[in-house]
Amino acid sequence: MNKELREMLEKISNKKAEAKRLLAENKIEEAKAARDEAQELQNKFDIAKDLYDDEKTNAQNLAPVPFVTNDAPTYKDVFMKAIRGYNLSGEERDLLAANYVRPENKLSSASGPDGGYVIPEDITTDINELKKTVDNLEQYVTVEPVTTDKGARTLEKRADSTPFTLLSEYGNPNTMSEMDSPQFDRLSYEIEDYAGFLPVPNNLLNDSDQALEAYLKKWIAKKSKATRNSLILAALNTLVKTTISGNLVDGIKKILNVTLDPAFSVGGKIYTNQDGFNKLDTLKTSDGKYLLEDDITSPSGKAISGRQVVVLSNKTIATVEDGAAGTAMAPFIVGDLKEAVVLWDREQLLIDMTKEGGNAWRSNTTEFRAIEREDVTLWDDEAVVYAQFDITPVA
C-alpha cells in the first residue's frame, strides 16, 4: 500500500471518530454529516485501492520478479533462479555446481549425455508427501535406496521351519548334523531414467517462488506416482494369474488361509480396482447383510478376515474385458507386497528447463523436464497371489 492510500485510511478513521464524538454529544445532524463524509472517503479509497492493485498486477506480469540475494544464498534460492533462466553470480554458480549433474556423468546411457539440477531436499520431501495417497503402490512395497546405477543385493527369503537336531548329553559335537542354512537370493537391479515435460506459461515464471514451486510439486508428484505404479504393476503382471470361481469372498479367504504361507498372509492386504471393490462391497448374505467387514484402519474402510482392502483407480489397473469370451475380469492381488516387490530408488530427482526447445518458443512458454531414476523387480513370488474374478453381470 502506497503513502496516498495510507493517508486516505487515516482520514476515514478520523472522520468516523468525529462522527462518534458528535453522536455522543447528541449533535445528530453534525454526526450524520460526518458519517456521510466518512462514507464518501471510503468510496474514494476503494476505487483508488482497486486501481493500485491493478497497476501492481500488471507491473508484475510485464517485468521479471527480481531475485533477492543475501550474503549467504541458499541452494533452494539459487535453484529457483536457475530454472527461471536468470543470470547467476559467481557465488551462486559455485553453489549450484555442487549439486549439478554434469553431462559427462552420462545421466542417461540410453539417450546420450544429459544433465539437470537436483531438486532441493525440502521440495523433494513435499513431493513425496503429495504422493502418499491410497492410490500409490509405492507405500506398500519395499523401497531400497541405492547410490549406483547397477548392482545387486543379497536378500534372505523366508525358508521352511527346520527344527534343531537332537544332541545326546554326552555326544561328540563333531557328529552334530549341519543345520539348514537360510535361503538367500541375489537380486540385481539396473536403474533407468524416467522423464516427462511440462509447458509452463511464462507469466507464471514471474510469479513468486512459492507459486512456481507449488505448481511444479503437484505436477511432479502426479507423474512420479503414475510412473511407479506402472512399474510395480508391470512386475506383478509377470505372475501367473489365478481365476476365482464361485463365491468371491470365499475365494479370497482360501488364498489367505491356504494358498499363502501364514507369514505372508498375516501381513497381507487385498488390492483391487474400483470395479472389483464395487463387486465386493455389494455382496450380501442370504439374510441381506453385507459380507465385507468394517475397518476404520483400512484405506477403503473395509476388510476381509481382518486384512485391509485397498482400492486402486480403474485408470491405475483396469478390468480386463474380453468381448469374444464375454468376460470382464477384475484384479484381486492378495498378499504381502513388501515381500513380493522391491523398488530400487536412485533418490535423484532432477529438473531442467528450456525457453527455446520443443514448442516453447512458438507457444511463449517454458518447458520443464523432470527426471527420476528407479527400477522395480519381483522378489518373492510366493508372497502374493494375482487373482481375477469375472464381474460380468449375469443376464
C-alpha positions, 0 to 999 in steps of 0.5 A, spaced: 500 500 500 502 506 497 503 513 502 496 516 498 492 510 500 495 510 507 493 517 508 486 516 505 485 510 511 487 515 516 482 520 514 476 515 514 478 513 521 478 520 523 472 522 520 468 516 523 471 518 530 468 525 529 462 522 527 462 518 534 464 524 538 458 528 535 453 522 536 455 522 543 454 529 544 447 528 541 449 533 535 445 528 530 445 532 524 453 534 525 454 526 526 450 524 520 454 529 516 460 526 518 458 519 517 456 521 510 463 524 509 466 518 512 462 514 507 464 518 501 472 517 503 471 510 503 468 510 496 474 514 494 479 509 497 476 503 494 476 505 487 483 508 488 485 501 492 482 497 486 486 501 481 493 500 485 492 493 485 491 493 478 497 497 476 501 492 481 498 486 477 500 488 471 507 491 473 508 484 475 506 480 469 510 485 464 517 485 468 521 479 471 520 478 479 527 480 481 531 475 485 533 477 492 540 475 494 543 475 501 550 474 503 549 467 504 544 464 498 541 458 499 541 452 494 533 452 494 534 460 492 539 459 487 535 453 484 529 457 483 533 462 479 536 457 475 530 454 472 527 461 471 533 462 466 536 468 470 543 470 470 547 467 476 553 470 480 559 467 481 557 465 488 551 462 486 554 458 480 559 455 485 553 453 489 549 450 484 555 446 481 555 442 487 549 439 486 549 439 478 549 433 474 554 434 469 553 431 462 559 427 462 556 423 468 552 420 462 545 421 466 542 417 461 546 411 457 540 410 453 539 417 450 546 420 450 549 425 455 544 429 459 544 433 465 539 437 470 539 440 477 537 436 483 531 438 486 532 441 493 531 436 499 525 440 502 521 440 495 523 433 494 520 431 501 513 435 499 513 431 493 513 425 496 508 427 501 503 429 495 504 422 493 502 418 499 495 417 497 491 410 497 492 410 490 500 409 490 503 402 490 509 405 492 507 405 500 506 398 500 512 395 497 519 395 499 523 401 497 531 400 497 535 406 496 541 405 492 547 410 490 549 406 483 546 405 477 547 397 477 548 392 482 545 387 486 543 385 493 543 379 497 536 378 500 534 372 505 527 369 503 523 366 508 525 358 508 521 352 511 521 351 519 527 346 520 527 344 527 534 343 531 537 336 531 537 332 537 544 332 541 545 326 546 548 329 553 554 326 552 555 326 544 561 328 540 559 335 537 563 333 531 557 328 529 552 334 530 548 334 523 549 341 519 543 345 520 539 348 514 542 354 512 537 360 510 535 361 503 538 367 500 537 370 493 541 375 489 537 380 486 540 385 481 537 391 479 539 396 473 536 403 474 533 407 468 531 414 467 524 416 467 522 423 464 516 427 462 515 435 460 511 440 462 509 447 458 509 452 463 506 459 461 511 464 462 507 469 466 507 464 471 515 464 471 514 471 474 510 469 479 513 468 486 517 462 488 512 459 492 507 459 486 512 456 481 514 451 486 507 449 488 505 448 481 511 444 479 510 439 486 503 437 484 505 436 477 511 432 479 508 428 484 502 426 479 507 423 474 512 420 479 506 416 482 503 414 475 510 412 473 511 407 479 505 404 479 506 402 472 512 399 474 510 395 480 504 393 476 508 391 470 512 386 475 506 383 478 503 382 471 509 377 470 505 372 475 501 367 473 494 369 474 489 365 478 481 365 476 476 365 482 470 361 481 464 361 485 463 365 491 468 371 491 469 372 498 470 365 499 475 365 494 479 370 497 479 367 504 482 360 501 488 364 498 489 367 505 488 361 509 491 356 504 494 358 498 499 363 502 504 361 507 501 364 514 507 369 514 505 372 508 498 372 509 498 375 516 501 381 513 497 381 507 492 386 504 487 385 498 488 390 492 483 391 487 480 396 482 474 400 483 470 395 479 472 389 483 471 393 490 464 395 487 463 387 486 465 386 493 462 391 497 455 389 494 455 382 496 450 380 501 448 374 505 442 370 504 439 374 510 441 381 506 447 383 510 453 385 507 459 380 507 465 385 507 467 387 514 468 394 517 475 397 518 476 404 520 484 402 519 483 400 512 484 405 506 477 403 503 474 402 510 473 395 509 476 388 510 476 381 509 478 376 515 481 382 518 486 384 512 485 391 509 482 392 502 485 397 498 482 400 492 486 402 486 483 407 480 480 403 474 485 408 470 491 405 475 489 397 473 483 396 469 478 390 468 480 386 463 474 385 458 474 380 453 468 381 448 469 374 444 469 370 451 464 375 454 468 376 460 470 382 464 475 380 469 477 384 475 484 384 479 484 381 486 492 381 488 492 378 495 498 378 499 504 381 502 507 386 497 513 388 501 515 381 500 513 380 493 516 387 490 522 391 491 523 398 488 530 400 487 530 408 488 536 412 485 533 418 490 535 423 484 530 427 482 532 432 477 529 438 473 531 442 467 528 447 463 528 450 456 525 457 453 527 455 446 526 447 445 520 443 443 514 448 442 516 453 447 518 458 443 512 458 438 507 457 444 511 463 449 512 458 454 517 454 458 518 447 458 520 443 464 523 436 464 523 432 470 527 426 471 527 420 476 531 414 476 528 407 479 527 400 477 522 395 480 523 387 480 519 381 483 522 378 489 518 373 492 513 370 488 510 366 493 508 372 497 502 374 493 497 371 489 494 375 482 487 373 482 481 375 477 474 374 478 469 375 472 464 381 474 460 380 468 453 381 470 449 375 469 443 376 464 
